[in-house]
Amino acid sequence: MQINEPPILDEHWEGYELAADATHRYLWLWHGLNIRLVAVPKNEDGAWAYDHGWCYPRDPQAVADSVAAWDPETQDEPMGWHKRPTVPPRRAPRRDEDPHYNRARCVHGCYVEEGCRTVNCPEELAARRARTGGES
């Protein structure tokens, strides 16, 4: 993945391109009370839609650091996000090379087997019911 240092202003998206790989550009956008990192495809449709998105606290440097540490070839999603507004979750092309990183996550970014920090997370509740045989 090519990291852009400094990030490149994208006037169409009104955000900054942090990095790009063979298939996507990764941009952060101010989005209400958070920053949304989006994976915009590198094709003619990329001007109008994105494939995946992750919401982060309003800290551009934290988002940039997360993208810089991420390997989209072997890792499904970057770290540090608190909400995934797009479905289905992204799957890395070579995800089997990093199975520990690519464990199941809830919609809030937490690994399901470790529990979620968000009250009444649907995946956390389902995992708890499965562990206890339906009692929660």
Phi, psi and omega in degrees: 000136178269117178271133178268117179233107001282167177302151183261126177295131175245105185292328178298311182275349184055048180206194185236130175279117180273325186198171176208150172234197185295334186244337186223157167252141182248113184241147170251142182230140170294132186217086180065239183267009179215184173250136176251124172270127182236147176256102183265123181296147178271064175214183183297334178283345183297345178283347189235348185208163173233154183275322184220152177214150179220135180264137181232160170301161183286070179222092183306323181292323177296321178293315179300317179296320179298316180292319180296329182273352188268140173247097184294348177284325184243348183242128184302308187221156175290169178266165170091353181281159180241358176202137176249102183277356182246148176228150357284166177300149178294144176236123180292145181298328180240045186298335180294345179282345180222063186296328180296317179292324188268029175293163181300136177239153174276178180292350180258006174094354182275147173292130187302316183291344178267349181091157182254148178277352183262130180297136177061034175296127184299321179290322178296316180296318179296318179295320179296317178297320180294323180290327185258006180073032177102347178271138176224000000 
